[in-house]
Amino acid sequence: MSKEKTIYCGSGKKQSDNWIKATIKADALEKYIQEFKGHKFLKININIKDQADEYGKDVSISIDSWKPDGVSPGIQEMKATEESTDLPF
């Protein structure tokens, strides 16, 4: 299994120990939206950088695009039993 290219979709700044302010590019997200029991979800990774970039951004946001083998990318209908309320991802 090869590592996929990181898909950056936003950035931000750490305002305090428990507050991050960020901006996300909405059009970068569309094909990664997943559905589960009629609700739409987006898996993202939020990383705090060791150092701020030239714009003062010290937070990086990327799409969590990991998929199990054999699952195609894009919008997916996630199957689950009626008894389960846990997200399958």
C-alpha positions in Angstrom: 0.0 0.0 0.0 1.6 3.3 -1.1 1.3 6.6 0.7 -1.1 9.0 -1.0 -0.3 12.6 -1.7 -1.4 14.9 1.1 -4.5 17.0 0.1 -4.2 20.3 1.9 -7.5 22.1 2.3 -6.9 24.8 4.8 -4.7 26.4 7.4 -4.9 28.4 10.6 -3.3 29.8 13.6 -3.2 28.5 17.2 -4.8 31.3 19.2 -4.3 29.7 22.7 -3.7 26.2 24.1 -7.4 25.3 23.5 -8.4 27.4 20.5 -7.4 27.2 16.9 -8.8 29.6 14.2 -8.8 28.1 10.7 -10.0 28.6 7.1 -11.0 25.6 4.9 -11.4 25.7 1.1 -14.9 24.3 0.6 -14.4 23.3 -3.1 -11.4 21.1 -2.1 -13.8 19.0 0.1 -16.6 17.9 -2.2 -15.3 14.6 -3.6 -14.2 13.4 -0.1 -17.6 13.7 1.6 -18.9 10.4 2.9 -22.5 9.5 3.9 -23.6 7.4 6.9 -27.3 6.9 7.7 -28.3 10.0 5.8 -25.7 12.3 7.3 -22.7 13.7 5.5 -19.2 13.6 7.1 -15.7 14.7 6.2 -12.6 13.2 7.7 -9.8 15.7 8.1 -6.4 15.8 9.8 -5.5 18.9 11.8 -1.8 19.3 12.6 -0.1 21.9 14.7 3.3 22.8 13.1 6.5 23.2 15.0 7.0 26.6 13.4 4.7 29.1 11.7 5.1 29.6 7.9 5.8 32.9 6.2 2.2 33.9 6.7 2.2 33.2 10.4 0.1 30.0 10.0 1.0 27.3 12.5 -1.9 24.9 11.8 -2.2 22.7 8.7 -5.5 21.0 7.7 -5.6 18.1 5.2 -8.2 15.6 4.0 -8.0 12.2 5.6 -8.2 10.2 2.3 -7.2 6.8 3.7 -9.5 4.1 2.3 -9.4 0.4 3.0 -8.2 -1.6 0.0 -10.8 -2.0 -2.8 -12.8 1.1 -1.9 -12.9 3.8 -4.6 -12.5 7.5 -3.8 -15.4 9.9 -3.9 -18.8 10.1 -2.2 -19.6 6.8 -0.6 -22.6 5.3 1.0 -21.4 3.6 4.1 -23.4 0.5 5.0 -24.3 -0.3 8.7 -26.8 -2.2 10.6 -29.8 -0.4 12.2 -28.6 -1.3 15.7 -25.2 0.5 15.3 -24.9 4.2 15.9 -21.1 4.2 15.6 -19.5 5.8 12.6 -17.7 3.1 10.5 -14.7 5.4 9.9 
